[in-house]
Amino acid sequence: MKFYQSEIRLKPLGRGFHIITDEVLNALPQIAGINIGLLHIFIKHTSASLTINENADPTVRLDFESHFNQMAPEKMPYYLHNYEGPDDMPAHIKASLLGSSVQIPITKGQLNLGVWQGIYLCEHRDRALGRSIVITLVGN
């Protein structure tokens, strides 16, 4: 069994859903040497999240942003946590709904994703300074 881990800082991205599959692959080239394994990706933040979804049609990512903004709108009068800006509490809610990690099987040196799947960084703040993710690879 082999274990590898890398922590990377993603460049600042605007609010929205961004495909980061290539950044993840570039961070751990050892994936190519794993026949059977598991890749775990964890984001070290509470106002951004990770998910796996459509990687071909960019309107999917726009629709995600629109829908999540309706589910967790800004400036709700019942939010008590508002000193970091009107986008902060909704960002925490969105991050909790989507989650802080994803796992992907590794098969014959490649991510075993569906044809139309990609790894998303879901940036829920208007102005983030970049996000740190920890990528852990386990396998043979």
Secondary structure, 3 states (H helix, E strand, C coil): CEEEEEEEEECCCEEEEEECHHHHHHHCHHHHHCCEEEEEEEECCCCEEEEEEECCCHHHHHHHHHHHHHHCCCCCCCCCCCCCCCCHHHHHHHHHHHCCEEEEEEECCEECCCCCEEEEEEEEEEECCCEEEEEEEEEC
